Amino acid sequence: MWLNPEEVLLKNALKLWVTERSNDFFLLQRRRGHGEPTGRITGLLVGALDTVLDSNARVSPFRVLLQVPGSQISWVIASGAAVEEVNKHWDWLVHNLLHSLSVFENKEDVASFVKGKVRGLIAEEVGGRQAAQEDEPDKFREALLKFELHFGLPSSEKLVTYYSCCCWKGRVPRQGFLYLSINHAAFYSFLLGKEVKLVIPWAEVTRLERVSTGLMTEAVRINTRRRQREFSMFLNPDEAFGVIGQLADIAIRRLLDSEGLEIDRVLQQPARITKRILEEQALREYVLALFRLPRGERLHEVASCSMWTPHARCHTAGTLYTTDGYLCFSGREEGSCMLLIPLSEVLSVEKAESTSLLPNPVIVSVRTKKAFQLIELQDRDELVENLNSRLRALQWKRSMFRSRRDGKRSVVRLRLQSTPQSMNILASVLLLYAKEEEAFWLLVAVCERMLPDYFNRRVIGAQVDQSVFEQLIRERLPELAEHVPDLSTLSSVSLSWFLTLFLSVLPFHSAVCVVDCFFFHGIKAIFQLGLAALEANAAQLSASTDDGQALMILTGFLDQVGSEESSCPPSSPPAAETSTTSTTSSTTTSTTTSTSSGTDIPAVRNTNISDLINESYEKFGDLTVRQIERLRCRHRIQVLQAHEDTTKDNALRVVTPDVSMSPENLSDVYDLFKTEHFISLYWGDSSSAVAAEAAAWCHGDSGRSYVERQYRLDRPQFKSLYGLLVPWPGDSNQHADTLANRTFTLLDQDCDSLVTFREFAGWLDTLYCEELNEKIRLLYRLHIPPALTESEDDPSLMKSPLMSSNRPLCVNLPSGVEGEQTDYQEQLKQMLKDLVKERERDVEKPLPLMNQRQFIQFCKTLYSMFHGDPEENELFQAIATVTSLVLQIGEAGHRGPGSGSEVTTTEDDGSEWTVSYAQILASLLTEQALVNFFEEPVNLCLKVAAAKVKQYHQRAGLLSLQQGSR
């Protein structure tokens, strides 16, 4: 590829490059050690040096230099992984530039001319591609080339960013690069001839941690279900850990069954994800959580400024955030000063005269006849123009839709009745203090904005916060965590605290104070109060002996938390005050509810709710929204993976009674099935049946249970697994592909072009664990409708004449039995006896008869199965004997219909050549070689282990070819 010209002071420093071709202005060089016999010390040392010094020569061992005669300075202008690639660049330079360079008198002009041409080629090549979106396109192009060459993933696997780091294998560090893409974390290292490649799918990540030991400082630990990997020596550990957490969280929410988890539209399109997008999304999520804004708000401007705060009589430095419908301000110290103004309440945004004391001021006027002053805005003009534009658009919308407010009350009542059950208590409390419509929209704000993902089918958000709460207990209450190693009990008890905002566990007058704090500070107030309640009972909880005792301790403590208020709450607060409070709020952390120090503590050890709230803010007030959001991102991964494990256990429990394979093998097969599903989600075609499956999830499928709908495969996915797991040694050919198609059609019983895990496991169990007769039955069903259709395209049928017993096959028998004559009459008698037995066992599910065309296909399948088997000669002779026998049986039935044949399921006048399943089975049993072939056990464990190794790259390579052919 063409490179941005880079100076090289010494063309042949340390003899690391070997010149292959040269002329007056250009050199084509090869990296020493590349292409030479392996094992030479020079090649090993140069490879290790390339890795340690962050050299591109390991991936691009060929380069083209621009040289000026008489100068010691050269420029690298092109590189390549193969000699063919770099030769193309060399030929272009020779044919298009070399003759033109001789006319320049000044040699410096030669260098400027060539460098300009190369930059033009780069701009033309990069334009519109992924690298053009990055801050440093040249470096990213090089990293992208390394990523593609090292791991061989399809081009649709978008690289997001990369970091130089060490991967620890035991006590040995491996210096290399960690590449972070939309679906994987991939590490590559080459040190002293030892190459290390690791590919970790985000969907397999179960836990992310930051650890620090004697050997590893600030290491990132990535845990999967099978192993863990540590990466350290990042230049910026905080940034790397944040990006890893974001990508893992996004991929898991996108790939696993989220059932309502909210993902931004940009993140639902993996091809648009870049490092810059991740940074913007992280900031947006923080702003939405800090100010409890609607999830659909888009963040527009972020500007550093200062705001005049009357209570402090000074300007407070902070950051201004503007969204679609709100103007927000937060002080530098989170929570010290916050301002939230809905744009619907803004009358005007105007620029004031700038002075030395008030540089670049902006005045924001609101409907309550108040004004807010912002100063030190860098891009004041652009900010004011954008805000006024959104104000005009908002005013137009309000004037257009004002008439639609009629009939809203009935809609409110309808939606209020469909409130999540756990929020009924909160809804009833809100109705005591607000009008019906106001209570509804407050409840909507709680469910959709302040407690996101709490009230979907699996209450994911609540479980994530319980996991975060457990970690906060370990960090903030270490003594309690030491005495109570299993904190799941405490988190289970606290689940109702989060779901009902303490309304179900505290006395009413105390609980409404907690709700006030929740509306003021968000979920942070619930975390703080929960920690304060545990700390107040830490000694008793540490001494508790069982879960029931811990539950009684916390229940008794919360029951006696009292309030100073004894009167009933007002039925409806003044509307004007409510509007003013919800419209604009500017406060500091010092404006918390005051305590009553003069109240005597009763003998029963009652706790005042004001004291408990004050204590929670004093001891745990340093907990910030940013910390909570980061912890949520990490713990959401654990919660979703725990649900995934539960789903797997349920699927295996449903399938286990129907199969004979071991639980370990069934679990491994499920992992293969799931991985195949994910691979198509990574790089597959959105127009395939996977899209239909996704639509089924969105609209619901009442005909299937949750486990049955979890993962399903379409035809290409099934064929990929078929080739990896089929036990027969036959080579991959056209007939094997045809057989895979028939198998899929047979398993797709509901004709939705998808196969469930239960159907897949049953098919695999038949091949590996069932008796010979069940295997033959499966093969028989693959060659009759619906698996085999009359319209099936098979060009080989036109070349194969129809078989007839009038032209018996010539069979070369082994030398030991040349003199033996096969007694077909005895075989027919034995076949009839077996037929009677088979009819007794199979009377409930009779199979249709097989005609001659179908039998030909059946024979072709048997022949293809025997290729590559050590006993293939004997098997070919045995199947030839069986074929001749079955043809004679079919001819006998054709001449005399109804004599000793299985009862047919369709009307037959005797004019068609047919045989039954029982006749074919009885004929196969006469040949011991065939019996041994089908009864020989095959190690499913080894087959699955080999499939795991091949599956990923084989499927990725196939998808790459498919994408390249479009």
Long-range contacts (C-beta under 8 A, 24 or more apart in sequence): 1-60, 1-78, 1-79, 1-80, 1-85, 1-125, 1-141, 1-145, 2-77, 2-78, 2-89, 2-118, 2-121, 2-122, 2-125, 3-76, 3-77, 3-78, 3-79, 3-118, 3-122, 3-138, 3-142, 4-118, 4-119, 4-122, 4-138, 5-66, 5-75, 5-76, 5-77, 5-114, 5-115, 5-118, 5-119, 6-75, 6-76, 7-73, 7-74, 7-75, 8-65, 8-73, 8-74, 8-75, 8-76, 9-72, 9-73, 10-72, 11-65, 11-67, 11-74, 16-46, 16-49, 16-57, 17-63, 20-62, 21-90, 23-94, 23-98, 24-69, 24-101, 25-66, 25-67, 25-68, 25-69, 25-97, 25-98, 25-101, 25-110, 25-114, 26-64, 26-65, 26-66, 26-67, 26-90, 26-93, 26-94, 26-98, 27-64, 27-65, 27-67, 27-74, 28-62, 28-63, 28-64, 28-86, 28-87, 28-90, 29-62, 29-63, 29-64, 29-65, 30-61, 30-62, 30-83, 31-57, 31-61, 31-62, 34-61, 34-62, 35-61, 44-192, 44-193, 45-192, 47-190, 47-191, 47-192, 47-193, 48-190, 48-191, 48-192, 48-193, 50-190, 51-175, 51-176, 51-189, 51-190, 51-191, 52-175, 52-191, 54-164, 56-142, 56-146, 58-190, 59-142, 59-145, 59-146, 59-149, 59-150, 60-142, 60-145, 62-86, 64-89, 64-90, 64-93, 66-111, 66-114, 66-115, 68-107, 68-108, 68-110, 68-111, 69-107, 70-107, 71-107, 75-111, 75-114, 75-115, 77-114, 77-115, 77-118, 78-118, 81-145, 81-149, 130-158, 130-159, 133-274, 133-276, 134-274, 134-275, 135-276, 143-177, 143-179, 146-177, 146-179, 146-188, 147-179, 147-181, 147-186, 150-186, 150-188, 150-197, 151-179, 151-186, 151-188, 151-197, 151-199, 152-953, 152-956, 152-957, 152-960, 153-181, 153-184, 153-186, 153-683, 153-956, 153-960, 154-682, 154-683, 154-956, 154-959, 154-960, 154-963, 155-960, 155-963, 155-964, 156-271, 156-682, 156-683, 156-959, 156-963, 157-181, 157-182, 157-183, 157-184, 157-682, 157-683, 158-182, 158-270, 158-271, 158-273, 160-243, 160-247, 160-273, 160-274, 160-275, 160-278, 161-243, 161-275, 163-234, 163-235, 163-240, 164-233, 164-234, 164-235, 165-231, 165-232, 165-233, 165-234, 165-240, 166-231, 166-232, 166-233, 167-196, 167-198, 167-229, 167-230, 167-231, 168-215, 168-216, 168-219, 168-229, 168-230, 168-231, 168-232, 169-196, 171-215, 173-232, 173-233, 175-233, 178-231, 178-240, 180-243, 180-244, 180-247, 182-247, 182-251, 182-270, 182-271, 182-273, 183-251, 183-270, 183-682, 185-222, 185-244, 185-247, 187-229, 187-231, 198-229, 199-952, 200-224, 200-229, 201-678, 202-247, 202-248, 202-251, 202-252, 202-255, 203-251, 203-252, 203-255, 203-256, 203-678, 205-248, 205-252, 205-637, 205-641, 206-637, 206-638, 206-641, 207-637, 207-638, 208-241, 208-244, 208-245, 208-248, 208-634, 208-637, 210-237, 210-241, 220-244, 242-282, 242-630, 243-275, 243-278, 245-630, 245-633, 245-634, 245-637, 246-278, 246-281, 246-282, 246-633, 247-278, 248-637, 249-633, 249-634, 249-636, 249-637, 252-636, 252-637, 252-640, 252-641, 253-636, 253-640, 255-678, 255-681, 256-640, 256-643, 256-644, 257-643, 257-647, 257-697, 257-710, 258-460, 258-640, 259-456, 259-457, 259-458, 259-460, 260-453, 260-456, 260-457, 260-460, 261-453, 261-456, 261-460, 262-295, 262-452, 262-453, 285-629, 286-625, 286-626, 286-629, 287-321, 287-323, 287-328, 288-449, 289-522, 289-625, 289-628, 289-629, 290-328, 290-330, 290-334, 290-338, 290-522, 290-625, 290-626, 291-321, 291-326, 291-328, 291-330, 291-338, 291-340, 292-445, 292-449, 292-450, 292-522, 293-323, 293-326, 293-328, 293-449, 294-325, 294-448, 294-449, 295-448, 295-449, 295-452, 296-324, 297-323, 297-324, 297-325, 297-326, 298-323, 298-324, 299-323, 300-324, 300-386, 301-383, 301-386, 303-377, 303-378, 303-379, 303-383, 304-376, 304-378, 305-329, 305-374, 305-375, 305-376, 305-377, 306-374, 306-375, 306-376, 307-337, 307-339, 307-372, 307-373, 307-374, 307-375, 308-372, 308-373, 308-375, 309-337, 309-586, 309-588, 311-588, 312-588, 315-375, 320-374, 320-377, 322-383, 322-386, 322-387, 324-390, 325-394, 327-364, 327-387, 329-374, 334-624, 334-625, 334-626, 335-521, 335-588, 335-589, 335-621, 335-624, 336-588, 336-589, 337-586, 337-587, 337-588, 338-585, 338-586, 338-587, 339-372, 339-584, 339-585, 339-586, 340-584, 340-585, 341-366, 341-372, 341-583, 341-584, 342-583, 343-387, 343-390, 343-391, 343-394, 344-394, 344-398, 345-583, 345-584, 346-387, 346-391, 348-391, 349-384, 349-387, 349-388, 349-391, 350-384, 351-380, 351-381, 351-384, 366-583, 366-584, 367-583, 368-580, 368-583, 368-584, 370-584, 372-586, 408-437, 409-436, 409-437, 412-436, 412-437, 412-440, 415-440, 415-444, 416-440, 416-443, 419-443, 419-447, 420-447, 420-454, 420-455, 422-455, 422-499, 422-500, 423-447, 423-455, 423-499, 423-500, 425-500, 425-503, 425-504, 426-500, 426-501, 426-503, 426-515, 429-503, 429-511, 429-512, 429-515, 432-569, 432-571, 433-512, 433-569, 433-570, 433-571, 433-572, 433-573, 434-572, 434-573, 434-578, 435-572, 438-578, 450-518, 450-519, 450-522, 450-523, 451-498, 451-523, 454-498, 454-499, 458-643, 459-499, 460-636, 460-639, 460-640, 460-643, 462-495, 462-498, 462-499, 463-639, 464-632, 464-635, 464-636, 464-639, 465-498, 465-523, 465-527, 465-632, 466-491, 466-492, 466-494, 466-495, 466-498, 467-491, 467-635, 467-638, 467-639, 468-527, 468-628, 468-631, 468-632, 468-635, 469-494, 469-498, 469-527, 469-530, 471-631, 471-635, 472-527, 472-531, 472-623, 472-631, 473-531, 473-534, 476-531, 476-620, 477-531, 477-534, 477-535, 477-538, 479-538, 479-542, 480-534, 480-535, 480-538, 480-541, 480-542, 483-541, 483-542, 483-543, 484-541, 484-542, 484-544, 484-550, 489-547, 489-550, 489-551, 490-534, 490-541, 490-550, 493-550, 493-551, 493-554, 494-530, 497-526, 497-529, 497-530, 498-523, 498-526, 498-530, 501-526, 502-526, 502-529, 502-558, 505-555, 505-558, 505-559, 506-558, 506-561, 506-609, 507-559, 507-561, 507-562, 507-563, 509-562, 509-563, 509-565, 509-566, 509-569, 509-609, 510-561, 510-562, 510-563, 510-609, 512-569, 513-563, 513-593, 513-609, 513-610, 513-613, 514-609, 514-613, 516-593, 517-593, 517-613, 522-625, 523-628, 524-623, 524-624, 524-625, 524-628, 525-616, 527-620, 527-623, 527-628, 528-616, 528-617, 528-620, 528-621, 528-623, 529-612, 529-613, 529-616, 531-616, 531-619, 531-620, 532-612, 532-613, 532-615, 532-616, 532-619, 532-620, 533-557, 533-558, 533-612, 535-619, 536-607, 536-612, 536-615, 557-607, 560-604, 560-605, 560-606, 560-607, 561-606, 561-607, 561-608, 561-609, 561-612, 562-606, 562-607, 562-608, 562-609, 563-608, 563-609, 563-610, 564-596, 564-599, 564-608, 564-610, 589-617, 589-621, 592-617, 647-706, 647-707, 647-710, 648-674, 650-706, 650-707, 651-707, 651-710, 651-757, 651-758, 654-707, 654-758, 655-757, 655-758, 655-761, 655-762, 658-758, 658-761, 658-762, 658-765, 659-761, 659-762, 659-765, 659-769, 660-765, 660-769, 660-770, 661-761, 661-764, 661-765, 661-768, 661-769, 661-940, 664-941, 665-940, 665-941, 665-944, 666-761, 668-941, 668-944, 668-945, 668-948, 669-725, 669-760, 669-761, 669-764, 669-944, 670-757, 670-761, 671-948, 672-721, 672-724, 672-725, 672-944, 672-947, 672-948, 672-951, 673-711, 673-713, 673-721, 673-757, 673-760, 674-711, 675-951, 675-952, 676-713, 676-717, 676-720, 676-721, 676-951, 676-955, 677-711, 677-712, 677-713, 677-717, 679-717, 679-951, 679-952, 679-955, 679-956, 679-959, 680-714, 680-716, 680-717, 683-956, 683-959, 683-960, 683-963, 684-716, 684-959, 685-962, 688-714, 688-716, 689-714, 689-715, 689-753, 689-754, 690-714, 692-752, 692-753, 692-754, 693-754, 704-756, 708-756, 708-758, 710-757, 711-757, 712-754, 712-755, 712-756, 712-757, 713-754, 713-755, 713-760, 714-753, 714-754, 714-755, 715-741, 715-744, 715-753, 718-743, 718-744, 718-747, 718-755, 718-760, 719-744, 720-951, 720-954, 720-955, 720-958, 721-760, 721-947, 721-951, 724-943, 724-946, 724-947, 724-950, 724-951, 724-954, 725-764, 725-943, 725-944, 725-947, 726-767, 727-767, 727-768, 727-938, 727-943, 728-865, 729-865, 729-867, 729-868, 729-869, 730-864, 730-865, 730-866, 730-867, 730-868, 731-867, 731-868, 733-864, 735-796, 735-860, 735-861, 735-864, 736-864, 738-792, 738-794, 739-782, 739-861, 739-864, 742-782, 742-783, 742-787, 742-788, 743-782, 743-787, 745-786, 745-787, 745-789, 746-781, 746-782, 746-786, 746-787, 764-940, 768-938, 768-940, 769-940, 771-935, 772-925, 772-931, 772-934, 772-935, 773-838, 773-921, 775-934, 776-917, 776-920, 776-921, 776-924, 776-934, 777-847, 777-917, 777-921, 779-858, 779-861, 779-862, 780-847, 780-850, 780-858, 780-917, 780-920, 781-847, 782-861, 783-850, 783-854, 783-855, 783-857, 783-858, 783-861, 784-847, 784-848, 784-850, 784-854, 785-848, 788-854, 788-857, 794-857, 796-860, 797-853, 797-856, 800-856, 800-860, 802-852, 802-853, 802-856, 803-852, 803-855, 803-856, 803-883, 803-887, 804-887, 804-891, 805-884, 805-887, 805-888, 805-890, 805-891, 806-891, 808-884, 809-880, 809-883, 809-884, 811-877, 811-880, 811-881, 811-884, 812-877, 813-877, 814-874, 814-877, 822-881, 824-885, 824-888, 827-885, 827-923, 827-926, 828-889, 830-922, 830-926, 831-889, 831-919, 831-922, 831-923, 831-926, 832-900, 834-918, 834-921, 834-922, 834-925, 835-900, 835-902, 835-916, 835-918, 835-919, 835-922, 838-917, 838-918, 838-921, 838-922, 839-902, 839-903, 839-918, 842-917, 842-918, 846-902, 846-903, 846-905, 847-902, 847-905, 847-916, 847-917, 848-904, 848-905, 848-906, 849-901, 849-902, 849-904, 849-905, 849-906, 849-908, 849-914, 849-915, 849-916, 850-914, 850-915, 850-916, 850-917, 850-920, 851-912, 851-913, 851-914, 852-890, 852-913, 852-914, 855-886, 855-890, 855-915, 855-920, 858-920, 859-883, 866-933, 869-933, 871-929, 871-932, 871-933, 874-929, 875-929, 875-930, 875-933, 877-929, 878-927, 878-928, 878-929, 878-930, 879-927, 879-930, 881-926, 881-927, 882-923, 882-924, 882-926, 882-927, 882-930, 885-923, 885-926, 886-915, 886-919, 886-920, 886-923, 889-915, 889-919, 889-923, 890-914, 890-915
